[in-house]
């Protein structure tokens, strides 16, 4: 980011970018680069050794397969996915969302063909892309890892920063599905026996979320983006954005309305 800001300032002054200015400068990999990398690696090794000396990490007894620790947490780099399981079904949080993350990152070079800012670091030339990426990385990934590490205690209950992790803390389960919210609470009738009638509001809501916003955005905010990318690449881009935004939307619905699933079909083990 620092070099991107420097390049933006140099372009405003009519000067070449840092990468263009360094094109004609040749620096040998050995000994200059190798020496710097060796010093950095040595410093990190010393830091890890000192950390391991002062860090209290006693060996515990062999694991007991009949006893699970409470809280039972995944390694820190998977805590983001474990936190997603609070809001989504396992097939979404553990399979679908990670797949979309990987495919989305792979698709970026093929979706964005704008030559501006290509070949050098630039923030102004890639401002929307960089902002979306930083939001997804810091808010939807790093923040979830920090939440799972420091704010999730016994029984995966939520604890404040200075709250004692009480293993006996009991939180009432008041989460309801969208079908229960509509038919029982709002309409005051029982749930339909047929699953497709019961889950019709949720299915229509999900389909509307995936179909209506792309059409509206193509005519308004993303009008120029649609013309530049074309229908296929635009559809892929908007679909990736909608899937990414679905995570904070579902989190908000859980916090504000205790909404568990938009679509709940236990007959086929399918929940959204």
C-alpha positions as a Markdown table, in Angstrom:
| # | Residue | x | y | z |
|---|---|---|---|---|
| 1 | Unk | 0.0 | 0.0 | 0.0 |
| 2 | Unk | 2.9 | 2.4 | 0.8 |
| 3 | Unk | 4.4 | 1.9 | -2.7 |
| 4 | Unk | 0.9 | 2.2 | -4.3 |
| 5 | Unk | 0.4 | 5.6 | -2.6 |
| 6 | Unk | 4.0 | 6.7 | -3.7 |
| 7 | Unk | 3.2 | 5.7 | -7.3 |
| 8 | Unk | -0.1 | 7.6 | -7.2 |
| 9 | Unk | 1.8 | 10.8 | -6.1 |
| 10 | Unk | 4.5 | 10.3 | -8.7 |
| 11 | Unk | 1.9 | 9.9 | -11.4 |
| 12 | Unk | 0.2 | 13.1 | -10.3 |
| 13 | Unk | 3.5 | 14.9 | -10.6 |
| 14 | Unk | 4.2 | 13.5 | -14.1 |
| 15 | Unk | 7.0 | 11.3 | -12.9 |
| 16 | Unk | 7.5 | 7.6 | -13.8 |
| 17 | Unk | 6.4 | 5.0 | -11.3 |
| 18 | Unk | 8.9 | 3.3 | -8.9 |
| 19 | Unk | 8.8 | 0.2 | -11.0 |
| 20 | Unk | 9.5 | 2.1 | -14.3 |
| 21 | Unk | 12.3 | 4.0 | -12.6 |
| 22 | Unk | 13.9 | 0.8 | -11.5 |
| 23 | Unk | 13.6 | -1.0 | -14.8 |
| 24 | Unk | 17.1 | 0.0 | -16.0 |
| 25 | Unk | 18.7 | -0.6 | -12.6 |
| 26 | Unk | 20.1 | -4.1 | -12.3 |
| 27 | Unk | 20.9 | -5.5 | -8.9 |
| 28 | Unk | 22.5 | -9.0 | -8.5 |
| 29 | Unk | 20.5 | -11.5 | -6.5 |
| 30 | Unk | 23.7 | -12.7 | -4.9 |
| 31 | Unk | 25.0 | -11.3 | -2.6 |
| 32 | Unk | 22.5 | -8.4 | -2.1 |
| 33 | Unk | 19.1 | -10.1 | -2.0 |
| 34 | Unk | 20.4 | -13.3 | -0.5 |
| 35 | Unk | 22.2 | -11.5 | 2.2 |
| 36 | Unk | 19.1 | -9.5 | 3.2 |
| 37 | Unk | 16.9 | -12.6 | 3.2 |
| 38 | Unk | 19.5 | -14.5 | 5.3 |
| 39 | Unk | 19.6 | -11.7 | 7.9 |
| 40 | Unk | 15.8 | -11.5 | 8.2 |
| 41 | Unk | 15.5 | -15.3 | 8.4 |
| 42 | Unk | 18.2 | -15.3 | 11.2 |
| 43 | Unk | 16.4 | -12.6 | 13.1 |
| 44 | Unk | 13.1 | -14.5 | 12.9 |
| 45 | Unk | 14.8 | -17.7 | 14.1 |
| 46 | Unk | 16.3 | -15.9 | 17.1 |
| 47 | Unk | 12.9 | -14.3 | 17.9 |
| 48 | Unk | 11.1 | -17.7 | 17.7 |
| 49 | Unk | 13.8 | -19.3 | 20.0 |
| 50 | Unk | 13.4 | -16.6 | 22.6 |
| 51 | Unk | 9.7 | -16.8 | 22.4 |
| 52 | Unk | 9.7 | -20.5 | 22.9 |
| 53 | Unk | 11.9 | -20.1 | 26.0 |
| 54 | Unk | 9.7 | -17.6 | 27.7 |
| 55 | Unk | 6.3 | -19.0 | 26.5 |
| 56 | Unk | 4.6 | -21.3 | 29.0 |
| 57 | Unk | 3.5 | -24.3 | 27.0 |
| 58 | Unk | 3.8 | -27.4 | 29.3 |
| 59 | Unk | 3.2 | -30.8 | 27.8 |
| 60 | Unk | -0.2 | -32.2 | 28.9 |
| 61 | Unk | -1.2 | -35.8 | 29.3 |
| 62 | Unk | -2.0 | -37.9 | 26.3 |
| 63 | Unk | -5.3 | -37.1 | 24.6 |
| 64 | Unk | -8.3 | -38.9 | 25.8 |
| 65 | Unk | -10.7 | -39.8 | 22.9 |
| 66 | Unk | -13.6 | -39.9 | 25.3 |
| 67 | Unk | -13.2 | -36.4 | 26.7 |
| 68 | Unk | -13.4 | -33.3 | 24.6 |
| 69 | Unk | -11.9 | -30.0 | 25.8 |
| 70 | Unk | -14.4 | -27.2 | 26.5 |
| 71 | Unk | -14.1 | -25.0 | 24.5 |
| 72 | Unk | -13.1 | -27.2 | 21.7 |
| 73 | Unk | -11.4 | -25.0 | 19.1 |
| 74 | Unk | -9.8 | -25.6 | 15.7 |
| 75 | Unk | -6.3 | -24.2 | 15.0 |
| 76 | Unk | -6.4 | -20.4 | 14.9 |
| 77 | Unk | -6.2 | -20.3 | 11.1 |
| 78 | Unk | -9.5 | -22.3 | 10.9 |
| 79 | Unk | -11.3 | -20.4 | 13.6 |
| 80 | Unk | -12.9 | -18.1 | 11.0 |
| 81 | Unk | -14.6 | -21.1 | 9.4 |
| 82 | Unk | -15.6 | -22.4 | 12.9 |
| 83 | Unk | -17.1 | -19.0 | 13.6 |
| 84 | Unk | -19.1 | -19.2 | 10.3 |
| 85 | Unk | -20.7 | -22.4 | 11.6 |
| 86 | Unk | -22.6 | -20.3 | 14.1 |
| 87 | Unk | -24.5 | -18.6 | 11.3 |
| 88 | Unk | -24.4 | -21.2 | 8.4 |
| 89 | Unk | -24.9 | -24.9 | 7.9 |
| 90 | Unk | -21.7 | -26.9 | 7.7 |
| 91 | Unk | -22.0 | -27.5 | 3.9 |
| 92 | Unk | -22.0 | -23.7 | 3.4 |
| 93 | Unk | -19.5 | -22.6 | 6.1 |
| 94 | Unk | -17.1 | -25.5 | 5.5 |
| 95 | Unk | -17.4 | -26.2 | 1.8 |
| 96 | Unk | -19.2 | -23.5 | -0.2 |
| 97 | Unk | -17.8 | -20.3 | 1.2 |
| 98 | Unk | -14.2 | -21.5 | 1.2 |
| 99 | Unk | -14.6 | -22.7 | -2.4 |
| 100 | Unk | -16.0 | -19.2 | -3.4 |
| 101 | Unk | -13.1 | -17.6 | -1.6 |
| 102 | Unk | -10.5 | -19.6 | -3.6 |
| 103 | Unk | -12.3 | -19.3 | -6.9 |
| 104 | Unk | -13.0 | -15.6 | -6.4 |
| 105 | Unk | -9.3 | -14.9 | -5.7 |
| 106 | Unk | -8.4 | -16.9 | -8.8 |
| 107 | Unk | -10.9 | -15.1 | -11.0 |
| 108 | Unk | -9.8 | -11.6 | -10.1 |
| 109 | Unk | -7.1 | -11.3 | -12.9 |
| 110 | Unk | -9.6 | -12.6 | -15.5 |
| 111 | Unk | -12.5 | -10.3 | -14.4 |
| 112 | Unk | -10.5 | -7.1 | -14.1 |
| 113 | Unk | -8.9 | -6.3 | -17.5 |
| 114 | Unk | -8.5 | -2.6 | -16.9 |
| 115 | Unk | -4.9 | -1.7 | -18.1 |
| 116 | Unk | -4.8 | 1.3 | -15.7 |
| 117 | Unk | -2.6 | 0.5 | -12.8 |
| 118 | Unk | -1.3 | -2.7 | -14.4 |
| 119 | Unk | 2.4 | -3.5 | -14.0 |
| 120 | Unk | 2.9 | -1.3 | -10.9 |
| 121 | Unk | 1.4 | -0.8 | -7.5 |
| 122 | Unk | -1.4 | 1.7 | -7.5 |
| 123 | Unk | -4.3 | 2.5 | -5.2 |
| 124 | Unk | -6.3 | 5.0 | -7.3 |
| 125 | Unk | -6.2 | 2.7 | -10.3 |
| 126 | Unk | -7.6 | -0.3 | -8.3 |
| 127 | Unk | -9.5 | 1.5 | -5.5 |
| 128 | Unk | -12.8 | -0.5 | -5.6 |
| 129 | Unk | -11.0 | -3.8 | -5.9 |
| 130 | Unk | -8.6 | -3.0 | -3.1 |
| 131 | Unk | -11.4 | -1.8 | -0.8 |
| 132 | Unk | -13.5 | -4.9 | -1.4 |
| 133 | Unk | -10.5 | -7.1 | -0.8 |
| 134 | Unk | -9.5 | -5.4 | 2.4 |
| 135 | Unk | -13.1 | -5.6 | 3.7 |
| 136 | Unk | -13.2 | -9.3 | 2.9 |
| 137 | Unk | -9.8 | -10.0 | 4.5 |
| 138 | Unk | -9.9 | -7.8 | 7.6 |
| 139 | Unk | -13.6 | -7.8 | 8.5 |
| 140 | Unk | -14.9 | -11.1 | 7.2 |
| 141 | Unk | -11.8 | -13.2 | 7.9 |
| 142 | Unk | -9.3 | -11.7 | 10.4 |
| 143 | Unk | -12.2 | -10.3 | 12.6 |
| 144 | Unk | -13.8 | -13.8 | 12.7 |
| 145 | Unk | -10.5 | -15.4 | 13.7 |
| 146 | Unk | -10.1 | -12.8 | 16.5 |
| 147 | Unk | -13.7 | -13.4 | 17.7 |
| 148 | Unk | -13.2 | -17.1 | 17.8 |
| 149 | Unk | -9.9 | -16.8 | 19.6 |
| 150 | Unk | -10.6 | -14.3 | 22.3 |
| 151 | Unk | -14.4 | -13.9 | 22.5 |
| 152 | Unk | -15.6 | -17.6 | 22.3 |
| 153 | Unk | -15.4 | -19.5 | 25.5 |
| 154 | Unk | -16.9 | -22.7 | 27.0 |
| 155 | Unk | -19.8 | -24.2 | 24.9 |
| 156 | Unk | -18.8 | -21.7 | 22.2 |
| 157 | Unk | -20.7 | -19.0 | 24.1 |
| 158 | Unk | -19.9 | -15.4 | 23.4 |
| 159 | Unk | -17.9 | -13.7 | 26.2 |
| 160 | Unk | -16.9 | -10.0 | 26.5 |
| 161 | Unk | -13.2 | -9.0 | 26.5 |
| 162 | Unk | -13.0 | -8.9 | 30.3 |
| 163 | Unk | -15.8 | -11.4 | 31.1 |
| 164 | Unk | -14.9 | -14.5 | 33.1 |
| 165 | Unk | -15.2 | -17.7 | 31.0 |
| 166 | Unk | -17.9 | -19.4 | 33.1 |
| 167 | Unk | -18.4 | -23.0 | 32.1 |
| 168 | Unk | -21.8 | -23.0 | 33.6 |
| 169 | Unk | -23.1 | -20.0 | 31.6 |
| 170 | Unk | -26.4 | -20.8 | 30.1 |
| 171 | Unk | -27.7 | -18.9 | 27.0 |
| 172 | Unk | -31.3 | -19.5 | 26.0 |
| 173 | Unk | -31.7 | -20.9 | 22.4 |
| 174 | Unk | -34.3 | -18.6 | 20.9 |
| 175 | Unk | -33.3 | -18.9 | 17.3 |
| 176 | Unk | -36.1 | -19.5 | 14.8 |
| 177 | Unk | -36.3 | -20.3 | 11.1 |
| 178 | Unk | -37.8 | -17.9 | 8.6 |
| 179 | Unk | -40.7 | -20.2 | 8.0 |
| 180 | Unk | -41.5 | -20.3 | 11.7 |
| 181 | Unk | -41.2 | -16.5 | 11.9 |
| 182 | Unk | -43.7 | -16.0 | 9.0 |
| 183 | Unk | -46.3 | -18.7 | 9.6 |
| 184 | Unk | -46.3 | -19.0 | 13.4 |
| 185 | Unk | -45.4 | -15.6 | 14.7 |
| 186 | Unk | -46.6 | -13.2 | 11.9 |
| 187 | Unk | -49.6 | -15.2 | 10.4 |
| 188 | Unk | -50.5 | -17.1 | 13.6 |
| 189 | Unk | -51.1 | -20.4 | 11.8 |
| 190 | Unk | -49.3 | -23.7 | 11.8 |
| 191 | Unk | -46.5 | -24.7 | 9.5 |
| 192 | Unk | -47.6 | -26.3 | 6.2 |
| 193 | Unk | -46.9 | -30.1 | 6.1 |
| 194 | Unk | -45.4 | -30.0 | 2.6 |
| 195 | Unk | -41.8 | -28.8 | 2.8 |
| 196 | Unk | -41.9 | -26.8 | -0.4 |
| 197 | Unk | -44.9 | -24.8 | 0.8 |
| 198 | Unk | -43.3 | -24.3 | 4.2 |
| 199 | Unk | -40.0 | -23.1 | 2.8 |
| 200 | Unk | -41.4 | -21.2 | -0.2 |
| 201 | Unk | -40.8 | -17.8 | 1.4 |
| 202 | Unk | -37.2 | -18.6 | 2.2 |
| 203 | Unk | -36.5 | -20.0 | -1.2 |
| 204 | Unk | -38.1 | -17.0 | -2.9 |
| 205 | Unk | -36.1 | -14.7 | -0.7 |
| 206 | Unk | -32.8 | -16.4 | -1.6 |
| 207 | Unk | -33.6 | -16.4 | -5.3 |
| 208 | Unk | -34.6 | -12.8 | -5.2 |
| 209 | Unk | -31.4 | -11.9 | -3.4 |
| 210 | Unk | -29.3 | -13.6 | -6.2 |
| 211 | Unk | -31.4 | -12.4 | -9.2 |
| 212 | Unk | -32.8 | -8.9 | -8.5 |
| 213 | Unk | -29.7 | -7.0 | -7.2 |
| 214 | Unk | -27.5 | -7.9 | -10.3 |
| 215 | Unk | -30.2 | -6.6 | -12.6 |
| 216 | Unk | -30.7 | -3.4 | -10.7 |
| 217 | Unk | -27.0 | -2.8 | -10.3 |
| 218 | Unk | -26.4 | -3.3 | -14.0 |
| 219 | Unk | -28.8 | -0.4 | -14.7 |
| 220 | Unk | -27.6 | 1.9 | -12.0 |
| 221 | Unk | -24.4 | 1.8 | -9.9 |
| 222 | Unk | -22.5 | -0.9 | -12.0 |
| 223 | Unk | -23.8 | 0.4 | -15.4 |
| 224 | Unk | -20.2 | 1.2 | -16.7 |
| 225 | Unk | -18.9 | -2.0 | -15.1 |
| 226 | Unk | -21.5 | -4.0 | -17.0 |
| 227 | Unk | -20.6 | -2.4 | -20.3 |
| 228 | Unk | -16.9 | -2.9 | -19.7 |
| 229 | Unk | -17.0 | -6.5 | -18.5 |
| 230 | Unk | -19.9 | -8.0 | -20.5 |
| 231 | Unk | -22.8 | -10.1 | -19.2 |
| 232 | Unk | -20.8 | -13.2 | -18.3 |
| 233 | Unk | -17.9 | -11.6 | -16.4 |
| 234 | Unk | -20.3 | -9.1 | -14.8 |
| 235 | Unk | -22.6 | -12.0 | -13.5 |
| 236 | Unk | -19.6 | -13.8 | -12.0 |
| 237 | Unk | -18.3 | -10.7 | -10.3 |
| 238 | Unk | -21.7 | -9.7 | -8.8 |
| 239 | Unk | -22.3 | -13.3 | -7.7 |
| 240 | Unk | -19.0 | -13.4 | -5.8 |
| 241 | Unk | -19.9 | -10.0 | -4.2 |
| 242 | Unk | -23.4 | -11.2 | -3.2 |
| 243 | Unk | -21.9 | -14.4 | -1.6 |
| 244 | Unk | -19.4 | -12.3 | 0.3 |
| 245 | Unk | -22.0 | -9.8 | 1.5 |
| 246 | Unk | -24.3 | -12.7 | 2.5 |
| 247 | Unk | -22.0 | -13.4 | 5.5 |
| 248 | Unk | -22.5 | -10.1 | 7.3 |
| 249 | Unk | -26.2 | -10.0 | 6.3 |
| 250 | Unk | -26.7 | -13.5 | 7.9 |
| 251 | Unk | -24.7 | -12.4 | 11.0 |
| 252 | Unk | -26.9 | -9.3 | 11.4 |
| 253 | Unk | -30.1 | -11.3 | 11.0 |
| 254 | Unk | -29.0 | -13.7 | 13.7 |
| 255 | Unk | -28.0 | -10.9 | 16.1 |
| 256 | Unk | -31.1 | -8.7 | 15.5 |
| 257 | Unk | -33.9 | -11.2 | 14.8 |
| 258 | Unk | -32.6 | -14.5 | 16.2 |
| 259 | Unk | -33.0 | -15.9 | 12.6 |
| 260 | Unk | -31.4 | -19.3 | 12.3 |
| 261 | Unk | -32.1 | -20.4 | 8.7 |
| 262 | Unk | -33.7 | -18.8 | 5.7 |
| 263 | Unk | -34.4 | -22.2 | 4.3 |
| 264 | Unk | -34.6 | -25.2 | 6.5 |
| 265 | Unk | -35.4 | -28.6 | 4.9 |
| 266 | Unk | -34.4 | -31.3 | 7.4 |
| 267 | Unk | -36.0 | -33.9 | 5.1 |
| 268 | Unk | -33.0 | -33.5 | 2.7 |
| 269 | Unk | -30.4 | -32.2 | 5.2 |
| 270 | Unk | -30.5 | -28.9 | 3.4 |
| 271 | Unk | -30.3 | -25.6 | 5.2 |
| 272 | Unk | -29.4 | -22.0 | 4.2 |
